[in-house]
Amino acid sequence: MQDDLMTIRIEVQANTQDKFDLNSIHNAIEERLDEMDIQASTRLE
């Protein structure tokens, strides 16, 4: 029997004239999800 699945979509739109620090983005978002054992896919465009 499959457990009930929950889906959430989070979209962040940000602009900068400089480069984004991808490591900071990872630490602020992806690492927190990993700590909560949440399987997530992320992408930057």
C-alpha positions in Angstrom: 0.0 0.0 0.0 1.4 3.4 -1.0 1.5 6.2 1.6 -0.4 9.3 0.8 1.9 11.8 -1.0 1.9 15.5 -0.5 3.1 17.9 -3.1 4.1 21.5 -2.6 5.5 23.9 -5.2 7.6 26.9 -4.1 8.6 29.5 -6.7 11.0 32.3 -5.9 11.7 35.1 -8.4 14.7 37.2 -7.7 16.8 39.6 -9.7 20.3 41.0 -9.3 22.8 42.9 -11.3 25.5 40.8 -9.7 25.8 37.0 -9.7 23.8 34.9 -7.3 25.8 32.9 -4.8 24.6 29.4 -5.6 26.1 28.0 -2.4 24.0 30.4 -0.3 20.9 29.4 -2.2 21.7 25.7 -1.6 22.3 26.3 2.1 19.2 28.4 2.6 16.7 26.2 0.7 17.9 22.8 -0.5 19.9 21.9 2.6 16.8 22.6 4.9 14.7 20.3 2.8 17.3 17.6 3.0 17.4 18.0 6.8 13.7 17.4 6.9 14.1 14.3 4.7 12.1 15.9 1.9 12.9 14.7 -1.6 12.9 17.8 -3.8 14.0 18.9 -7.2 15.2 22.4 -7.7 16.4 24.4 -10.7 17.7 27.8 -11.5 16.9 29.5 -14.7 
